[in-house]
Amino acid sequence: MEDQHGHHLFQRHLEGSTGNELELIVNQVASLNQDKLLSLAIDTQGNYVVQHVLKLQNQELTDKICNKLRGHYTDLSSKKDGSHVVKKWMTSSIKGMKYAVEEFLENGRSLGQLARDQYGNYVIQRALKTTKVIFPFSNSTH
């Protein structure tokens, strides 16, 4: 999976797989080391592979991927293809959402930069929209 053609073929194979074969492929993606997973997440075709794995809603594998890419959410958010992966995490995993928001808030300057970034602003919008759904604010006073 070192080039776009390979990622595209892998994506097609992943989409056509079911049962044990799908489980094997998904586990292989989740078992990639951090550098390879980062490369896959920012690749034009590879990001679809990561998104497809996240879309399967396997919380154990989603959390495994989120943990491996923790600390890289801000950088991924400012890249076109990486931003798609971060947005998918936010809707696929509460843990992924938590890690991303924590990372964005750790450094207020990076939050502002992301908000002004051509791709990062969409990630921030998704974070705001998703946190409203997950953690709705109460209008009542206590």
Secondary structure, DSSP 4 states (H G I P E B T S, - for coil): --SHHHHHHHHHHHHT--HHHHHHHHHHHHTS-HHHHHHHHHSTTHHHHHHHHHHTT-HHHHHHHHHHTTT-HHHHHTSHHHHHHHHHHHHH-HHHHHHHHHHHHHSHHHHHHHHHSTTHHHHHHHHHHHHHHHSPPP-S--
